[in-house]
Amino acid sequence: MATSDLNMLLDMGFEKERAEMAVKKTGGLQAAIDWLDKNQDKSLDDIKAADTADASSEPLLLTPAKKPAA
């Protein structure tokens, strides 16, 4: 049975919440390790605040209204 990416990160000593964020954001072990390295000096609060700011600044996707059938 393969060990999950999250379990591998936990076995490496990363904090659970930080490791969960990394896997969720990146989708893979190596990318998660890279993300953790890049964000190691940021607090979880700073990361969450940045995520909230990013989400609120994303443009809304608008879809054209469907015309009623004649």
C-alpha positions as CSV (number, residue, x, y, z in Angstrom):
1,M,0.0,0.0,0.0
2,A,1.4,3.4,-1.0
3,T,1.8,6.0,1.7
4,S,-0.1,9.2,1.0
5,D,1.7,12.4,0.2
6,L,0.3,13.9,3.4
7,N,1.6,11.0,5.5
8,M,5.0,11.3,3.9
9,L,5.2,15.0,4.8
10,L,4.1,14.3,8.3
11,D,6.8,11.6,8.6
12,M,9.3,14.2,7.5
13,G,8.3,16.4,10.4
14,F,6.1,19.0,8.8
15,E,3.2,20.4,10.9
16,K,-0.1,18.8,9.9
17,E,-2.0,21.9,9.0
18,R,0.9,23.3,6.9
19,A,1.3,19.9,5.2
20,E,-2.4,19.7,4.4
21,M,-2.3,23.1,2.9
22,A,0.7,22.2,0.8
23,V,-0.8,19.0,-0.6
24,K,-4.2,20.8,-1.3
25,K,-2.5,23.7,-3.1
26,T,-0.1,21.6,-5.2
27,G,-1.5,18.1,-5.6
28,G,1.8,16.2,-5.3
29,L,4.6,15.4,-3.0
30,Q,7.5,17.2,-4.7
31,A,5.5,20.3,-5.4
32,A,4.2,20.3,-1.8
33,I,7.8,20.1,-0.5
34,D,8.7,23.1,-2.8
35,W,5.7,25.0,-1.5
36,L,6.6,24.3,2.1
37,D,10.2,25.4,1.5
38,K,9.0,28.6,-0.2
39,N,6.5,29.4,2.6
40,Q,8.5,28.2,5.6
41,D,9.1,31.8,6.9
42,K,5.4,32.7,6.7
43,S,3.0,32.2,9.5
44,L,-0.2,30.1,8.9
45,D,-2.2,33.3,9.5
46,D,-0.2,35.2,6.8
47,I,-0.8,32.3,4.3
48,K,-4.5,32.2,5.1
49,A,-4.8,36.0,4.8
50,A,-3.1,35.9,1.4
51,D,-5.4,33.1,0.3
52,T,-8.4,35.2,1.3
53,A,-7.1,38.2,-0.5
54,D,-6.4,36.2,-3.6
55,A,-9.9,34.7,-3.6
56,S,-11.5,38.1,-3.2
57,S,-9.5,39.6,-6.0
58,E,-10.3,36.8,-8.5
59,P,-12.7,38.0,-11.2
60,L,-16.1,36.5,-11.3
61,L,-16.8,34.2,-14.2
62,L,-19.9,35.4,-15.9
63,T,-21.8,33.2,-18.3
64,P,-24.2,34.6,-20.8
65,A,-27.9,34.1,-20.1
66,K,-29.6,31.5,-22.2
67,K,-32.3,32.7,-24.6
68,P,-35.7,31.2,-24.0
69,A,-36.8,28.7,-26.7
70,A,-39.1,30.3,-29.2
